[in-house]
Amino acid sequence: MIVKKLEGDNPSKEVIIVFHEHCISQNRELNDMWGTPYLIRIVPRKEMEIRSAGRDKNFGTEDDDFIIAPLNR
């Protein structure tokens, strides 16, 4: 799971980020500020999209917030 890896459960035991309690669900999912898990996906195998469903908690609507970043492979 990505949250555990970012918190130090990785081969180098490096803590990359410390999350505030309200951003992590009981299942250790990374949530947006409205409590909805982020959608994280690989786009055409060369980019990563991280998307928040926004205030209405529905993906694919006008209030979604997202970032697309290149993958370094």
Secondary structure, DSSP 8 states (H G I E B T S, - for coil): -HHHHHTT-STT--------GGGB-TT--BB-TTS-B-EEEEETTTEEEEEE-TTTT-TTSTT-EEEEEE---
